[in-house]
Amino acid sequence: MNYVPGDLRDQLAFVGYDVVQAGLVCGSGGNLSARIPDEDACWVTASGAWLDRLSRTDFTAVRVSDGEPATVGLVPGTSGRQHLEPTSELALHLALYRAREDVQAIVHLHPQTALLLDALGEHIRIVTTDHAFYLRRVSTVPFRLPGTIELAALTAAMAADGTDCLMLSQHGCVVMADTVELAHKRARNLDEAAQLTYRALTAGRLDGLRECPEEFLDRLQAAAPVTI
């Protein structure tokens, strides 16, 4: 393993830095979280945090069950310190954790190319085997006001069938995984799939863009061993 070791906050901070440097988002265009092992709690980015400048102090611990501030075991800095205001999309993160016990990390971003495709009424094509392996499928959640319980509930309902990658129409994307690293990979592959889709669109060749072969998708569906 060559991913960021140790504290989940350090891993999430790396995600934030990377997605900004890669041009997926700018500034505070999204929010990140990770479920804390053996706790009814998750780390979530504070409201307004710049994603490429995150440190451990830019995360706040929140109980998954009721959204209240959490004191996390023996983790330094969670007892007696001022509780930061969590992201305005806290309800979205909590709803997904409650609906999907397998989800351990959530990356919510506002990726420009994917959102442009959504605004043009185009869905993201699953072109390569990497896209298929990491994304499987991408569903679109109809527009609901950001930060609302309605958006959180609808997104959680659409993720309940195991879908890990969703576009929130004219808002952003949300990807989920059982590790921060896998959620990170899914976010990057979603952006790459969007980029290829957009390039085909601008070249006037979108109708001729071949998607990932059904044979490969069938093997993934059957959980057969697949090497990427």
FIBAPA-860218 format. One record per residue (C-alpha): residue in one letter; x, y, z. Coordinates in steps of 0.5 Angstrom, whole numbers, padded with zeros to 4 digits, always signed. Layout:
! FIBAPA-860218
AXYZ ...
This chain:
! FIBAPA-860218
M+0000+0000+0000 N+0003+0007-0002 Y-0003+0011+0000 V-0003+0016+0006 P-0002+0012+0012 G-0005+0013+0019 D-0010+0018+0021 L-0017+0019+0017 R-0016+0026+0017 D-0009+0026+0014 Q-0012+0022+0008 L-0018+0026+0007 A-0013+0032+0007 F-0009+0029+0001 V-0016+0028-0003 G-0018+0035-0002 Y-0011+0037-0004 D-0011+0033-0010 V-0017+0034-0013 V-0016+0042-0013 Q-0009+0041-0016 A-0012+0036-0021 G-0017+0042-0023 L-0023+0038-0021 V-0026+0043-0016 C-0023+0050-0014 G-0023+0053-0007 S-0028+0050-0002 G-0032+0046-0008 G-0034+0040-0004 N-0034+0037+0003 L-0031+0030+0005 S-0032+0025+0011 A-0030+0019+0014 R-0033+0014+0019 I-0029+0013+0025 P-0028+0006+0027 D-0031+0003+0033 E-0035+0010+0034 D-0042+0012+0032 A-0038+0018+0029 C-0035+0021+0023 W-0030+0026+0021 V-0033+0031+0017 T-0030+0038+0014 A-0032+0044+0017 S-0036+0049+0014 G-0032+0053+0008 A-0026+0050+0009 W-0021+0050+0003 L-0020+0043+0000 D-0013+0044-0002 R-0011+0047+0005 L-0014+0042+0010 S-0010+0040+0016 R-0013+0035+0022 T-0016+0042+0025 D-0020+0043+0019 F-0025+0037+0021 T-0030+0036+0026 A-0033+0030+0029 V-0040+0029+0029 R-0045+0023+0031 V-0048+0019+0025 S-0054+0017+0029 D-0056+0024+0031 G-0051+0029+0028 E-0049+0032+0035 P-0042+0034+0036 A-0038+0027+0038 T-0032+0026+0043 V-0028+0021+0040 G-0025+0016+0044 L-0018+0017+0046 V-0017+0021+0039 P-0013+0028+0041 G-0016+0034+0040 T-0024+0032+0041 S-0025+0033+0048 G-0025+0040+0051 R-0024+0044+0044 Q-0029+0048+0041 H-0033+0045+0036 L-0033+0047+0029 E-0039+0048+0025 P-0039+0042+0020 T-0040+0043+0013 S-0047+0045+0010 E-0048+0038+0007 L-0048+0035+0014 A-0054+0032+0013 L-0052+0029+0006 H-0046+0025+0009 L-0050+0022+0015 A-0056+0020+0011 L-0051+0016+0007 Y-0048+0013+0013 R-0054+0011+0016 A-0057+0008+0009 R-0050+0004+0007 E-0047+0001+0013 D-0041-0001+0008 V-0039+0006+0007 Q-0033+0008+0011 A-0032+0015+0007 I-0035+0020+0002 V-0033+0025-0002 H-0037+0030-0005 L-0035+0035-0010 H-0037+0040-0015 P-0033+0037-0021 Q-0033+0042-0027 T-0033+0038-0033 A-0038+0033-0030 L-0043+0039-0028 L-0043+0042-0035 L-0045+0035-0038 D-0051+0035-0033 A-0053+0042-0035 L-0052+0040-0043 G-0057+0034-0041 E-0051+0029-0043 H-0050+0023-0038 I-0043+0021-0037 R-0040+0015-0041 I-0037+0009-0038 V-0031+0008-0043 T-0025+0004-0040 T-0025-0002-0036 D-0022+0003-0030 H-0028+0007-0031 A-0033+0000-0030 F-0028-0003-0025 Y-0028+0003-0020 L-0035+0007-0022 R-0040+0001-0024 R-0045+0006-0026 V-0047+0013-0025 S-0054+0015-0023 T-0056+0022-0023 V-0060+0025-0017 P-0066+0030-0019 F-0064+0037-0017 R-0066+0039-0010 L-0064+0045-0006 P-0057+0044-0003 G-0056+0043+0004 T-0063+0040+0005 I-0066+0034+0008 E-0070+0033+0002 L-0063+0032-0002 A-0060+0028+0003 A-0066+0023+0003 L-0067+0023-0004 T-0059+0021-0005 A-0059+0016+0000 A-0065+0013-0003 M-0062+0012-0010 A-0055+0010-0006 A-0059+0004-0002 D-0058-0001-0008 G-0051-0001-0008 T-0049+0005-0013 D-0043+0008-0011 C-0043+0014-0015 L-0048+0019-0016 M-0049+0026-0020 L-0053+0031-0016 S-0056+0035-0022 Q-0053+0042-0023 H-0050+0041-0016 G-0044+0036-0016 C-0042+0029-0015 V-0042+0024-0009 V-0038+0018-0009 M-0037+0013-0003 A-0033+0007-0001 D-0030+0003+0004 T-0024+0006+0005 V-0022+0014+0003 E-0017+0011-0002 L-0022+0008-0006 A-0027+0014-0005 H-0021+0018-0008 K-0020+0013-0014 R-0027+0013-0016 A-0027+0021-0016 R-0021+0021-0020 N-0024+0016-0025 L-0031+0020-0025 D-0028+0026-0027 E-0024+0022-0033 A-0030+0019-0035 A-0033+0026-0036 Q-0027+0029-0039 L-0027+0023-0044 T-0035+0024-0045 Y-0034+0032-0046 R-0028+0031-0051 A-0033+0026-0055 L-0038+0031-0055 T-0034+0037-0057 A-0031+0033-0063 G-0038+0031-0065 R-0037+0024-0064 L-0041+0022-0058 D-0046+0018-0061 G-0040+0014-0064 L-0037+0013-0057 R-0036+0006-0055 E-0037+0004-0048 C-0034-0001-0044 P-0035-0008-0047 E-0041-0012-0044 E-0037-0018-0043 F-0033-0014-0038 L-0039-0011-0034 D-0042-0018-0034 R-0035-0021-0030 L-0036-0015-0025 Q-0043-0016-0024 A-0041-0024-0023 A-0036-0022-0018 A-0031-0026-0022 P-0023-0024-0021 V-0022-0018-0025 T-0015-0015-0026 I-0014-0008-0028 
